[in-house]
Amino acid sequence: MNSINRNEMTRARSSLQRRKFMEVLGGASAALALSDVVMMRGLPRVSAAEAKLDHNTVRFSDDIEPLVRLLEDTPRERVVQVFADKIRSGTGYREVLTALLLAGIRNVQPRPSVGHKFHAVLVVNSAHLASLGSPDEDRWLPIFWALDYFKSAQSRDVNEGDWTMAAVDESAVPPPHLAKRDFEEAMRNWDVEAADAAITGYVRSAGANEVFESMAYFGCRDFRSIGHKAIYVANGFRTLQCIGWRYAEPVLRSLTYALLNHTGEPNPSTSDLAADRAVRVTEQLVTEMDAGWNEGKIDPQAAIEHLQTLRQATPEDAVRETAKLIQSGVHPQSISDALFLSAGEMVMQQPAIVALHSATSTNALQYAYRTASGDQNRMRLLLQNAAFIPHFRQAMESRGKVSDSQINELTADASSDDDVSVDQIFESVGQDRSRAAKATYQYLESDGKAEDLIHAARQLTFLKGNDSHDYKYSSAALEDYYAISPELRNRYFAAATYLLPGKNDRNNSLVNRVREALA
């Protein structure tokens, strides 16, 4: 049994740590006893028995543990009111975001798939990005939505066995000078127990950028869980940038466990599985790339031509053709453009779950590509992003009808010569997606303000969003608009309307509850 699920009591926690923890709890209880106002607002009292954690369960630092426990223990129907009260009494945005992420990684297992209920963790960064881009009066809405969603995922995990992240086996943690080597060896061997101990030592001894390089590599190496591994790498590190690296250890233990998921398959290190074949081609090509790989010319026409290649290629061929194009003198930005357009085109062709993940995975892989520092790692991320595109196309074909729409043939709405408004676009969304896409393209090509469209899409996500994918997709698509070359980005936004919420979609029930609770 691996270390994350150990049932034996860990001996790593000293009596001094336990005394300190109880002193903090005692001080917090005294403070609450002095505040009748806080108690009257409905915060639940916590008994001494309830405050104790199983010694085999990972425990967070004393500054955040009580808030995480509050989130874990508050019933779903009360979580909005309880956290609204906490915010009014002084709990800040970053503290709530931290508790939200840590509660998810302690209580929700990224198995048998890194998706599904684990979206309670994956969606935290998407909610955060939505908050950053919102006006002040709406900034809390995505976070409260994520709090409510966590309670739903927590309940589902309980029904599936009530998994909880265990404390690390301190006796197995390697010394600092061996931690990185041991981690990467364990990951290559798909050894969960060894990797869990090694990532603990790695995080304790290395900087965030170095650890990110390793995680970015392992997040892109295989196509399992339709891209959620890469998504978790990007979203996990982006959230840590906000809440602080000192919370990295439990988050990256969870991430390591997720990256090693191959449920239902033999050990990939000793097998020849479809999900792993493209990376072997990638590993060969990254060592052959010229030092000037990043010095080519940005060429929108080359991006369109590569889009056509990606429509027909196998994952391995997509890697080879992408490398060949870069070696011919085309700038990697044009490769990125082709990848974004491919993802957008799939959304047009089958606006459903697989195509959605082609966009969110490309968002994650492109973030990692822009963030990584090593040339070989950056090239690896770009080539693996290209490999993922045919995987997604194949997955779409297994899900049903795929239309023959092509994003490079998208035209403005020929039925009207009048100026198109943002309201008209989102009136069409949900009724006639093709018309909405054409109207969006016409609006943007006529110098309409993209920021007005982005603001409207974000507001509608708050009002209409009922699923984690609504937040994940809108955050990715709205961010990626500006990552695409200006000559091509309007087509991408037009395609995105196939999965963005519309004005006539049904409102969710949470917004009014949040606004009333915070009033």
N, C-alpha and C positions, 0 to 999 in steps of 0.2 A: 504493500500500500504506500502511495507516495506521501511526501511530507505535508502536502496541503491538506490531506484528509486524515492525518494521524490522530488516533484516539488516545494515545498515551500522553500523560502530563509532561510538558516541557519543563526542564529544570533551569532554563535560562533566566527566568525572571527572579531577581533577588528579593530578599525580605525588605531591603531598603526601598526598592521600587514600589512594593506593595504598600508600605507605610506612607510613602509620598502620595500615592494615588488616593488612599483613603483620607489623607489630610486635605487634598484638593476637594474631594467629594464633601468632606465635612464643612470646608469653608464655603463651598457653593450652597450647601443646604442652609447654612446660617444666613447667607445673604438672601436667599429666597424667603426665609422665615421673617425677615425684616421688611419684606415688600408685599404688603397686602394687595397692592394694585396688581402686581404680576399674578398672584395666586387667583385673584378674582377674575382675571382674564382667561382662566381655564387651563393653565399649565398643569399637567398631571404631577402629583407628588410621586417621588421615587423612593421606595422602601430600600432598606439596607440590602435585603436579599436581591431585589431587582437590580441594584447597582453593581452586583458582582458579575464578572464575566467568567466563563469557563476558562480555566488556566490553559487549555489547549487551543483557545481562540486568539487570533491576532488582536492585539489591543493597540490603539493609536495613542499619540502623545496626549498628555493631560489637558492641554489647552483646547482640544477638539473632541476628545472622547465623550464628554457629557452631551454635546450637541448631536453627535452621531447616534448615541443611545436614545436620545429623545426622538430622533427621526425613526429609528428602528422600532421603538416601542409605541409610538402614537398610532392609533387606528387611522385607516385611510380617510374615513369620514371627518376626522378632526384635524388632519395634518395642515390644511390651509389655515384654519383659525389659530392653531397652536403656533405655527411659524410666523404668522402675521403678528401675534403678540410678542414673540421673541424679537422680531425686527423693531417693533415700536419701543421695546425696552432696551434697545441698543445693539442687538446683534447685527453685524454688518453683512454686506453682500458677499464678500470673500469668505467669511466664515460659513455662510449657508452653502455656498458653492463647494467648499471643502467637505463639509459634512455630507452633502449629496453624493459626491464622488466616492468618498471613503465608505459610506454605508452601502453603496452599490457593489464595490469590489469585495467587501467582507461578506455580503449576504447573497450574492447572485453568481451562480457558477457559469463560466463561459463554455459549458459543455451541455449537450452533445454537439452544439454548434455555437460559434462565437456570436451569432445573431440572436434572434428570437427574444427571450426574456432578458438577455444581456444588453439589449438596447437601453436599458435603464442606465447603464454605464456609458455606452457609446454616444448617447444623445446629450450628455452633459456639456460637452464643448459646443455642440450645435446650439443648445439653449443659451450658452454664454455668448456666442457670436451674435445670436439674435438680440440679446440684451444690449450688447455694445452698440449695435446699429439702431437702437430704438430711441424715441424721445423719452424724457425723464418719466413721464406719467405711465409709460408702458414697460419700463425696464425690468420690473419684477415679474411680469406675466410669464415669460418663458421659464423662469426658475421655479415658479409655483407649479407650472404644468409639469416640469421634470420631477418635483417632489411628489406630486400625485402619481405620476407614472412609476416612480420607484416603488411606491407602496403596492401597486398592481403587480410589478415584477417580483417583489419580495413574496407576495402571497403565492404567486405561481411557483416560485422556487421551493417554498415550504411544501406545497402539494407534490412536488417532484422529488422530495427527499430531505429538504431543509439543509442544504449544503452551507457550510460556513468555512471561511478561510482559516486554517490553523496557524498557530504561531510557528515561526521558523525553527528548524532544528539547529540551534546555535553550534552544537558540536560538529556539524557538517560544513559550516561556513568556511570557505578557504581563506587563507591569509591574503592581505591586499595585493601582494606581488604576483599571486597566482589566480586572482579572482576572474579577471577578464579571460585568460586562457581557459580556465575551467568552465566558464559560462559558455563560451563559443564552442568548446568541444562537446559539452552536454547538449547544446542546441543542435549541433550537427548529428549527434547520435539519437536525438529525440528522446532524451533521458529526462523525464519530468522531475524526479527527485533530486538528481544532481544539479539540474538547472535551477531549481528553486533555491537551493543553498547557495549556488554560485552567484545568482543575480543579487542576492542579499549582500554578499561580500563586494560585488562589483559596484553597486550603488553607494556603499559606504566608503569606497576608496577612490572613485573616479568622478569626474565632472559630468554635468548633464550632457554636454555636447558629445563627449566620447561615448557615453552610454547610448545616446540617440543614434549614433552611427551604427552601432551593433544592432539595435532594435530595428532600425530602418531596413537593414539587410535582411534580417529574418522575417520581417513583416511582408516583404515582397517576394520571397523565394517560392511560394507555392500558392496555387489557386484553389483554396478550400474556403468554405463558408462564404462564397461569392464576395470575396474581397474584404470581409470584416476584419481580418487580421491587420491588413494595412490601415484600415480605418481606425482601429484601436490604437495603433502606434501613433498616428498623427493626432487623434483626438486626446489620447492620454497625455502626450507631451505638451500639447497646447494648453490643456487645463492645468497641468503642473506649472507652466509658465505664469499662470495667474495666481494659483494658490500657494506656490512655493516649493522648491526642491526638497525641503525637509520632509515632505509627505511622500517622497518618491518611492521609498522602499516597499510599502504594501501595494502601491499602484503597479509597480513594475514586476512584483511577484505575480500579481493577477495577469498582467500582460504576458509574462513568460508562459504561464499556464495556458493562456489562450493561444499563443503562437504555436504551441506544441500539440494542439488538438488535431488528431487524425482519426476520429471516432469511426469504428467499423472497418478500418484498414490495417494492414500489417505495417510494421515499422518502415517508414519511407526511406530511411538510410540504407536499408538492405533490400529495397524493392524498386521496381520500375513502374511507377504510377503516373497516370496522365497529368495530374496536378503538379508534378515535379519536373517534367521533361524540359520545359522551356528554359528553366533556370540553368540547366547544363549547357545549353547553347549560349546563353547570356554570359556565363562564367568564362567560357572560352573567348568570346568576342571582346569582353572588357579588357582583357590583357593584351589584345591586339590593336586597340584603338590608338590613333596618333595623338600626340600631346596637344595638337591644335584642334581637337574635336569641337571645342566650344568657340571657334573663331570664324565659323561660316557666315553665310549671308541669309538673312531672313527673307523668305520667299513664299508669299501667300499661295501662289500657284502650285508650288511644290507640296504645300500642306494639303491642297485639294487632291492632288494626284496620289499622295500617300493615303488619304482617306479612302480612295478607291482600292488601293492595295489592301488595306485593313479589312475591307468588306469581304474579301475572298481568301485571305491568308489563314493558314493554321497558326497556332500560337508560336511554334518554332520558326515558321517562315516570317511571321511578323517581326520577330527579334532580328532575324538576318536582314530583312529588307530595311528595317529602321537603321541598323548599323551601317548598311551600305549607303543609305541616303546621307547620313552624317559624314561619312568618309568622302562623299562626292562634293562636299563643301556647303551643304545646307545647314543653317544654324539650328541648334536644338529647339529654339523657340517655335520654329515651324513644325517640328515633330510634336511638340506640346499642343500646338494649334490643331493638328490632325487628330490627336487623341481626344481633346475636348470635343471637337466636332463629331467624332465617331460616337462618343457617349451621348451627345445631344441628338444625333440622328437615331440612335436606338430608342431613345425616349419617344421620338415621333413615330417610330415603326411599331412599337409595342409599349404603350405607356402603362407599365406595370412594374412589379417588384424587381425583376432581373435588370431591366433597363435602368431603373432608378439606381441600382447599385453599381452599374457601370459608371454612372456620373459621380456617386459619392466615393467610390474607390479611386477614380481618376483624380478627384479633388485631393484625396489623402496622399496618393502617390506623387502627385505634383507638388504638394506641400513638402513632402519629404525630399523630393528632388531639389527644391529651392532652398531647403534648410541644411542638407548634408554638405559637408565641406570637402570630402575626398573625391577626386575625379572619378575613380573607379566606382565608388558607391553611387555617385550621381548618375553615371552612365548606366549602372545596373538598374537603378530605379526607373530610368526612362525606358530602357529596353523591356523590363518586366511589365511596365504599364502597357506597352505595346502588345505584349503577350496576353495580357488579361483581356484585351478587346475581343479577339476571336473566341476566347473562352465564354465571354458573355453572349456573343452572338450565337454560339452553339447552344447555350442554356436557354436562350429565347426560343429557338426553334423547337425545343422540347416542351415548351409551355403553351404553344398554340400559334395562331396566325401572326405572321410578321409582315407588315405592309412593305411596299417598295418605295416609300417616301425617301427622298434624298435631300439632305440639308443644304447642299450646294445649289439645288434647284428651287429652293424656297423663294417665292416672289411676293411682292406687296399685294394687298387685296385689290383686285381689279374691279370689284363691284362698286367701288366708291372713290370719287375724286376728292371728297371732303377730308378735312383734317381729322385724324383719329385721336381720341382722348384716352387717357388712362382708364377712366370709368367704362368706356365702351369696350376696351380690351378685356377688362375683368368681368364685364357682363357676358362676354362671349365665352370666357373660360368656363368650362363645365357644361356648356350647351353645344358649342361647335368648336372643338379644339383646333381644327385646321384653320378655320376663319380667325380664331384668336391669334394663332401663330403668324398668319399673314398680316393681320392688323398690327401686331407688335413690331414686325419687321418694317412695315411702312412707317410706323411712328418713329422708330429709331433712325431709319434712313432719312427721314424728313427733319432731322435734328431735334427730335423730341428728347426730353431729359431722362436719361436712364435712371437717375436717382429717384425721380418721381415714381417710376415703375417699381423700383426696388423697395421703396418705402411702402407702396400699396401692397406689394406681394407679402412683405413682412407683416404688415398689419392684418392682412387676411389670414395669414398662418396663425397668428394669435387667436383670432376670432373663430376660425373654422377648423384648425388642426386638431385631430383626434388621435393621431398615431405618431410614434417616434419618427417614422419615415417622413412625415410632413415637415418636421423640423430639420431632420438630417438633409433632406433633399433641398429645401429652400435655402438653408444656410450655405450649402455647397454651391448651388447654382448661382446664387446672388453674389457670392464671393468670386467665383471663377469668371464671371463676365469680364472683370478687369484684368484677369491673367491671360486673356486671349488677345492676339494682335488686333488693333483697331479695325482693320479691313474685314475681319471675320467674326468679331464678337457679337454683332447684332443678330446673326443667324443663330448663334448659340442661345441667346436670350429668347428669341422667337420659339425655338424648339422647347425651351424650358416650360412654356405655358401649357404644354400637354400634361404636366404634373403639378403645376402650381394651383393653389386654391382659387376658386372663383367667388364673385359677390353673391351668387345665388346658392352657394353651398350652405348646408345647415350649420348654424352656430354651435360651438361646443358649449357645455354647461359650466365650464370652469371659470371663464373670464369674469362673469358677474360675481361669483363667489369670492374670487380674489379681490376684486375691487371693493366689495362690501367689507371684507375682512380687513383691508388696509385703510379703509376710509377713516 
